[in-house]
Amino acid sequence: MNAVIYARYSSSNQREESIEGQVRECKAYAEKNGQTIVGIYIDRARSARTDNRPDFQRMVKDSSKNKFDTIIVVEV
């Protein structure tokens, strides 16, 4: 199964390590569950209150092209 990772943090109070940690956890989950990561989408300092996030929008467009089967995210 092909999967992508979506990682995001919402404010400048969080650091880049937050993204690195999310990606690391998602990769571990994918490996444990036999999923192949085919893409990573990252939005930095973007609120989840709106879908007006560049990589989120790119991910949505890519999903309509059947580039992946599932999205892996970490709740932070």
Secondary structure, DSSP 8 states (H G I E B T S, - for coil): -EEEEEEE--STTS-HHHHHHHHHHHHHHHHHTT-EEEEEEEESS--TTSS--HHHHHHHHHHTTT--SEEE----
